């Protein structure tokens, strides 16, 4: 089962986002995997219509969905709110990393500013 840690403050903001949508279909919060190269991923959130191809769970009565292939990246994720700016903080304490990265590390030219 997918583990998502969600603070009550973040859950309240997500409930508000879902409530503000005016379409008459079941909605959920999708955790979006934003990879860049072979680094550990960053994450985003979007309000989306629930579809049959998504995996589903509820945390603090908030429906979450994700693609089955993304689960290994998302399991253990935590969602909170930055109390200074009101933005979501999406963090993973032990994110998966790509083990077969096709990108070759580039050497740093220490004299490029000379």
C-alpha positions as a printed NumPy array, in Angstrom:
array([[  0.   ,   0.   ,   0.   ],
       [  1.251,   3.452,  -0.917],
       [  2.497,   5.496,   2.031],
       [  1.813,   9.241,   1.885],
       [  2.433,  11.421,   4.929],
       [  0.121,  14.419,   4.965],
       [ -0.056,  17.092,   7.653],
       [ -3.48 ,  18.343,   8.706],
       [ -2.652,  21.832,   7.427],
       [ -1.741,  20.471,   3.976],
       [ -4.884,  18.305,   3.989],
       [ -7.004,  21.367,   4.735],
       [ -5.509,  23.272,   1.8  ],
       [ -5.997,  20.27 ,  -0.517],
       [ -9.647,  19.971,   0.587],
       [-10.119,  23.646,  -0.28 ],
       [ -8.57 ,  23.141,  -3.723],
       [-10.873,  20.189,  -4.423],
       [-13.897,  22.104,  -3.101],
       [-13.184,  25.073,  -5.395],
       [-13.437,  22.926,  -8.529],
       [-16.886,  23.2  , -10.071],
       [-16.985,  20.199, -12.407],
       [-19.268,  17.305, -11.597],
       [-16.796,  14.388, -11.802],
       [-14.775,  12.623,  -9.096],
       [-11.537,  14.541,  -8.555],
       [ -8.309,  13.64 ,  -6.809],
       [ -4.874,  15.004,  -6.091],
       [ -2.222,  13.56 ,  -8.364],
       [  1.36 ,  13.567,  -7.204],
       [  3.356,  14.445, -10.298],
       [  6.858,  13.093, -10.704],
       [  9.127,  15.804, -12.13 ],
       [ 12.429,  14.19 , -13.043],
       [ 15.404,  16.032, -14.407],
       [ 18.156,  14.001, -15.975],
       [ 19.294,  11.249, -13.637],
       [ 18.952,  13.197, -10.406],
       [ 16.475,  12.352,  -7.716],
       [ 13.042,  13.589,  -8.696],
       [ 11.147,  16.602,  -7.551],
       [  7.392,  16.506,  -7.182],
       [  4.31 ,  18.559,  -7.908],
       [  0.597,  18.311,  -7.201],
       [ -2.363,  18.705,  -9.523],
       [ -6.113,  18.415,  -9.222],
       [ -7.215,  15.837, -11.764],
       [-10.179,  13.718, -12.727],
       [ -9.993,  10.183, -11.34 ],
       [ -9.446,   7.635, -14.118],
       [ -9.363,   3.861, -14.089],
       [ -5.677,   3.648, -15.039],
       [ -4.626,   5.397, -11.812],
       [ -3.821,   3.729,  -8.527],
       [ -5.841,   5.288,  -5.694],
       [ -5.723,   5.841,  -1.955],
       [ -7.155,   8.255,   0.601],
       [ -5.124,  10.036,   3.251],
       [ -6.958,  12.222,   5.78 ],
       [ -9.977,  11.766,   3.515],
       [ -8.151,  13.321,   0.538],
       [ -8.204,  11.156,  -2.616],
       [ -4.752,  10.683,  -4.154],
       [ -3.995,   9.076,  -7.527],
       [ -0.807,   8.109,  -9.361],
       [  0.32 ,   6.01 , -12.282],
       [  1.28 ,   2.45 , -11.231],
       [  4.818,   2.847, -12.623],
       [  5.395,   5.908, -10.421],
       [  4.698,   4.165,  -7.114],
       [  8.321,   3.257,  -6.368],
       [  9.213,   6.949,  -6.675],
       [  6.323,   8.165,  -4.532],
       [  6.093,   5.645,  -1.666],
       [  7.02 ,   7.428,   1.576],
       [  6.475,  10.967,   0.293],
       [  5.442,  13.689,   2.73 ],
       [  3.34 ,  16.768,   2.035],
       [  3.231,  19.82 ,   4.288],
       [  2.703,  23.574,   3.988],
       [  5.371,  26.248,   4.233],
       [  3.915,  28.467,   6.933],
       [  5.73 ,  31.553,   5.614],
       [  4.436,  31.507,   2.024],
       [  1.539,  28.999,   2.044],
       [  3.091,  26.802,  -0.658],
       [  3.208,  23.031,  -0.478],
       [  6.396,  21.318,   0.643],
       [  6.681,  17.916,  -1.029],
       [  9.548,  15.869,   0.29 ],
       [ 10.798,  12.325,   0.115],
       [ 13.166,  11.161,   2.879],
       [ 14.661,   8.353,   0.774],
       [ 13.867,   8.912,  -2.915],
       [ 14.596,   6.302,  -5.528],
       [ 17.348,   7.106,  -7.986],
       [ 17.879,   5.937, -11.526],
       [ 20.365,   3.071, -11.427],
       [ 20.973,   2.826, -15.16 ],
       [ 21.479,   6.488, -15.999],
       [ 22.583,   6.803, -19.64 ],
       [ 24.036,  10.252, -19.042],
       [ 27.807,  10.415, -18.729],
       [ 29.06 ,  12.7  , -15.942],
       [ 30.806,  15.754, -17.343],
       [ 34.168,  16.828, -16.027],
       [ 34.366,  20.272, -14.514],
       [ 36.845,  22.61 , -16.162],
       [ 38.463,  24.272, -13.181],
       [ 40.186,  26.799, -15.447],
       [ 37.185,  27.926, -17.485],
       [ 37.165,  31.396, -15.879],
       [ 40.887,  31.973, -16.49 ]])
